[in-house]
Amino acid sequence: MAIFEKKHFNKPISKGLEAYIIYNQQKGDIKEIAEKYSYTPDTLTAIIRGYRNLNENNASMVIELFKRCIYNYNKNQKLKETINYLIIKAND
């Protein structure tokens, strides 16, 4: 998944991507992914929060976190659909 181009490097990630990741990451995601890439969770958090720049070395880590957030979002949507169905059934 190539979501970054050279023009995105050496600057913070976009505010939209930052918000999406912050909203959709779950406890442990940042730690797990950062350590997989031999970074500290604080470093990945700083990149996501815009305190450190995206670069060619850390881009694949951010992409993996983004993919995890997409997975989390989809899982949450399915859960919401199930809950809504149960609410409707309970009110019948």
C-alpha positions in Angstrom: 0.0 0.0 0.0 1.8 3.2 -1.2 0.0 6.0 0.5 3.1 8.2 0.8 5.2 9.8 -2.0 8.5 11.6 -1.7 6.6 14.9 -1.3 5.2 13.6 2.0 8.6 13.0 3.6 10.4 15.3 6.0 7.2 16.8 7.2 4.4 15.8 9.6 1.6 13.5 8.5 -1.6 15.2 7.5 -4.1 16.3 10.2 -6.7 14.0 8.6 -4.5 10.9 8.8 -3.5 11.9 12.3 -7.1 12.1 13.4 -8.0 8.8 11.7 -5.2 6.9 13.4 -5.8 8.5 16.8 -9.5 7.7 16.6 -9.1 4.1 15.3 -6.0 2.8 17.1 -6.6 0.5 20.0 -4.7 -0.1 23.1 -1.4 -1.9 22.3 -1.4 -1.2 18.6 1.2 1.6 18.7 3.5 -0.4 21.1 3.3 -3.6 19.0 3.9 -2.0 15.7 6.6 0.4 16.9 8.6 -2.5 18.5 8.2 -4.6 15.4 10.1 -1.9 13.5 12.6 -1.4 16.3 11.2 2.0 17.3 9.9 3.1 20.7 6.2 3.6 21.1 7.0 7.3 22.1 8.6 7.8 18.7 5.6 6.4 16.8 3.3 8.5 18.9 5.4 11.6 18.1 5.1 10.9 14.4 1.4 10.4 14.6 0.9 13.5 16.7 3.0 15.6 14.2 5.8 16.2 16.6 8.3 14.3 14.4 8.4 14.1 10.7 7.5 11.2 8.4 10.5 9.9 6.5 11.4 7.0 4.3 12.7 5.0 7.3 9.5 5.2 9.4 6.9 5.4 6.6 6.3 1.6 6.5 5.7 1.6 10.2 3.1 4.4 9.8 1.5 2.5 6.9 1.2 -0.7 9.0 -0.4 1.3 11.8 -2.8 2.8 9.3 -3.7 -0.6 8.0 -4.4 -1.8 11.6 -6.7 1.2 12.1 -8.6 0.3 8.9 -9.0 -3.2 10.3 -10.1 -1.8 13.7 -12.6 0.6 12.1 -14.2 -2.2 10.0 -14.4 -4.5 13.1 -16.1 -1.7 15.1 -18.6 -1.1 12.3 -19.6 -4.7 12.3 -20.0 -4.6 16.0 -22.2 -1.5 15.8 -24.4 -3.2 13.2 -24.8 -6.3 15.5 -25.7 -4.1 18.5 -28.2 -2.1 16.4 -29.8 -5.3 15.2 -30.1 -6.6 18.8 -31.6 -3.3 19.9 -34.2 -3.5 17.1 -35.0 -7.1 18.0 -35.3 -6.2 21.7 -37.9 -3.5 20.9 -40.0 -5.7 18.7 
